[in-house]
Amino acid sequence: MIQTPYLLFLGDAPDQLAAKVAQGIRDWRPENAVGQFRLPGCNVSVGLQDMTLAEAHAAGARTLVIGVANRGGVISAAWQAVLIEALEMGFDLASGLHNLLRDEPALAAAAAAHGRTLHDVRIPSVKYPIADGKPRSGKRVLAVGTDCSVGKMYTALALDAEMRARGLKSTFRATGQTGILITGDGVPLDAVVADFMAGSIEYLTPPNDPDHWDIIEGQGSLFHVSYSGVTLALVHGGQPDALILSHEPTRPHMRGLPEYAMPGLEELRDVALTLARVANPACQVIGVSVNTQHLGEDEARACLSEIEARMGLPTVDPFRHGAGRLADALSAI
Amino acid sequence: MIQTPYLLFLGDAPDQLAAKVAQGIRDWRPENAVGQFRLPGCNVSVGLQDMTLAEAHAAGARTLVIGVANRGGVISAAWQAVLIEALEMGFDLASGLHNLLRDEPALAAAAAAHGRTLHDVRIPSVKYPIADGKPRSGKRVLAVGTDCSVGKMYTALALDAEMRARGLKSTFRATGQTGILITGDGVPLDAVVADFMAGSIEYLTPPNDPDHWDIIEGQGSLFHVSYSGVTLALVHGGQPDALILSHEPTRPHMRGLPEYAMPGLEELRDVALTLARVANPACQVIGVSVNTQHLGEDEARACLSEIEARMGLPTVDPFRHGAGRLADALSAI
């Protein structure tokens, strides 16, 4: 539905975490992006060639994808100027921001004037049901994090890729704008109305073959007070048979919440498993995924070994070392 | 904003739990309701005089309030006929249903033709912030339930009334349509977009005098898989200093979920307190409220005594016996 290839708009993103959308597309569908576009003050790169709008258009790009997420989400005047120029040049726009492209009068007018399309992938396109909690055939795995943005989506994408490479039945189920932009389908869970959150996840992960795995993209954290309700809806709507604990070992405090210390993996295990077993009494924790991007190779190996010994669970950085051991653990269920 | 007094519309409600809105108005603002209106097949009464629309209008009623909640919420043809007749007769309509009065073309047309107002109290009227988790002055108490519809709102209303009767600073904070219809203010939490749930509760319960108590209306249950995410947003957005455990001892299974057994009060205490202490490490469980409406007086007393001995907490049915002991426990914090 969204025309490829993309030019990835990085705006004036202050830090790499803010560029999760662009990085995800770059890592998992690199063939879909011809380059990146940065404004002055941008402190981020996703490793693609910097291009002007004209260069990207000449290289075949058809959609300018907003590759950065702002807390609260505001489309600044500096952004608007670029986006309007892109529409005038013939680009469609795609965005997962809270504040919608279609709600910006200048963008809506420019899109209409030039016959371009504004894709707001954050907006649910389905009227989701209220969850009924009924057991469903097929198997499901969910990554739950000590914090937001600790690598849950990467873990799911890497595990899905590994499962499919082994010839196993597996589907990545996107629950956020990045995953939806990557796969073209999914539930924009954080934009779903509260009463329908768990139902949207039941809808996303319907009954399936007994040997099929839904690899459900996690959101937020049970310990992140801004978004914990979203996470619990995933845990109860997804009815996971398996949980993976996700962690980022260098984070000084909960993301965006300087007053809040990170929980330990043991706390996460106990709380997540207790809650998951309400919906699926057979649920197990099958492994730990650690985002070691801020550690050197030796440090990363030492960190993984320490956690593996302490937790008694296969512990990997799936992006750095592959998701093979997590796939092994799933296959053993 | 909503013109009083009301006529309470009970429709063809199948059971008393479905009439929570009407019953709440009847119990807490009886001066606002002149009577009740029932369709054939209605199995519910809130103990008011049955009236035709004409009788109620003659008695001074100005707004027909939809006093029943449907799971999923559908305005049937039988309901529509009455609602249109009411608009023609000069009533405004007020509703907390998911499907909005304003979205029904026939109702919107009749309201426009007759100059009447459709109040959809379920719709948020505020753009809520994302929660920032910062500690706030003042104190807050939240009732959390083993299940939905176990008396959390009644507990909060009764406790608020008792606190105010003692001359203490107390505000009931409505989080659902019934509470909003009763008090005229609040957050319709189950209709808030997922990312803003916890922020809406921070907005609802702002910094206050150190000796002021917000009595926050609970929603759902951490153990009810359809709505648990809403409950966790309340726990983390509300930052309660005190929790009250709410229970209905005769419920055979979780409401609407025949596959799900009710949790014990001990399980609820452990899970709720663990999660609440993420946002407020000083949080305490200060009492238990039991909805004994389906028990005789002796049975109720025995049930309360048994739970009190087992849990080591003041245990009352606040609607039946008053909320004095809960107010005592709050005052001791």
Contacts between the chains, C-beta under 8 A, distances in Angstrom:
chain1	res1	chain2	res2	distance
A	71	B	130	6.8
A	72	B	129	7.4
A	72	B	130	5.8
A	98	B	195	7.0
A	129	B	72	7.4
A	130	B	71	6.8
A	130	B	72	5.9
A	130	B	226	5.4
A	131	B	225	5.8
A	131	B	226	4.3
A	132	B	226	7.3
A	132	B	256	7.7
A	132	B	257	7.3
A	133	B	225	4.3
A	133	B	226	6.5
A	133	B	254	8.0
A	133	B	257	4.8
A	133	B	259	6.3
A	133	B	260	6.1
A	134	B	259	6.6
A	135	B	259	7.0
A	189	B	194	6.2
A	190	B	193	7.5
A	190	B	194	4.8
A	190	B	195	4.1
A	191	B	193	5.7
A	191	B	194	6.7
A	191	B	195	7.0
A	192	B	193	7.3
A	192	B	194	5.3
A	193	B	190	7.5
A	193	B	191	5.7
A	193	B	192	7.3
A	193	B	193	6.2
A	193	B	194	7.4
A	194	B	189	6.2
A	194	B	190	4.8
A	194	B	191	6.7
A	194	B	192	5.3
A	194	B	193	7.4
A	194	B	194	6.0
A	194	B	197	5.5
A	194	B	229	6.9
A	194	B	230	4.9
A	194	B	233	7.3
A	195	B	98	7.0
A	195	B	190	4.1
A	195	B	191	7.0
A	195	B	226	7.9
A	195	B	227	6.7
A	195	B	230	6.9
A	197	B	194	5.5
A	197	B	229	5.0
A	197	B	230	7.8
A	198	B	225	5.9
A	198	B	226	5.6
A	198	B	227	7.4
A	198	B	228	7.2
A	198	B	229	6.4
A	199	B	226	7.1
A	222	B	232	7.5
A	222	B	275	7.3
A	223	B	278	5.5
A	225	B	131	5.8
A	225	B	133	4.4
A	225	B	198	5.9
A	225	B	236	3.8
A	225	B	237	7.2
A	225	B	239	8.0
A	225	B	278	6.4
A	225	B	279	4.9
A	226	B	130	5.4
A	226	B	131	4.3
A	226	B	132	7.3
A	226	B	133	6.5
A	226	B	195	7.9
A	226	B	198	5.6
A	226	B	199	7.1
A	226	B	236	7.8
A	227	B	195	6.7
A	227	B	198	7.4
A	228	B	198	7.2
A	228	B	232	5.0
A	228	B	233	7.0
A	228	B	236	5.1
A	228	B	275	7.6
A	228	B	278	7.7
A	229	B	194	6.9
A	229	B	197	5.0
A	229	B	198	6.4
A	229	B	229	4.0
A	229	B	230	6.2
A	229	B	231	7.6
A	229	B	232	4.5
A	229	B	233	3.3
A	229	B	236	7.2
A	230	B	194	4.9
A	230	B	195	6.9
A	230	B	197	7.8
A	230	B	229	6.2
A	231	B	229	7.6
A	231	B	232	7.9
A	232	B	222	7.5
A	232	B	228	5.0
A	232	B	229	4.5
A	232	B	231	7.9
A	232	B	232	4.6
A	233	B	194	7.3
A	233	B	228	7.0
A	233	B	229	3.3
A	236	B	225	3.8
A	236	B	226	7.8
A	236	B	228	5.1
A	236	B	229	7.2
A	237	B	225	7.2
A	239	B	225	8.0
A	254	B	133	8.0
A	256	B	132	7.7
A	257	B	132	7.3
A	257	B	133	4.8
A	259	B	133	6.3
A	259	B	134	6.6
A	259	B	135	7.0
A	260	B	133	6.1
A	260	B	278	7.5
A	263	B	278	7.6
A	271	B	271	7.7
A	271	B	274	6.1
A	271	B	275	7.1
A	274	B	271	6.1
A	275	B	222	7.3
A	275	B	228	7.6
A	275	B	271	7.1
A	278	B	223	5.5
A	278	B	225	6.4
A	278	B	228	7.7
A	278	B	260	7.5
A	278	B	263	7.6
A	279	B	225	4.9
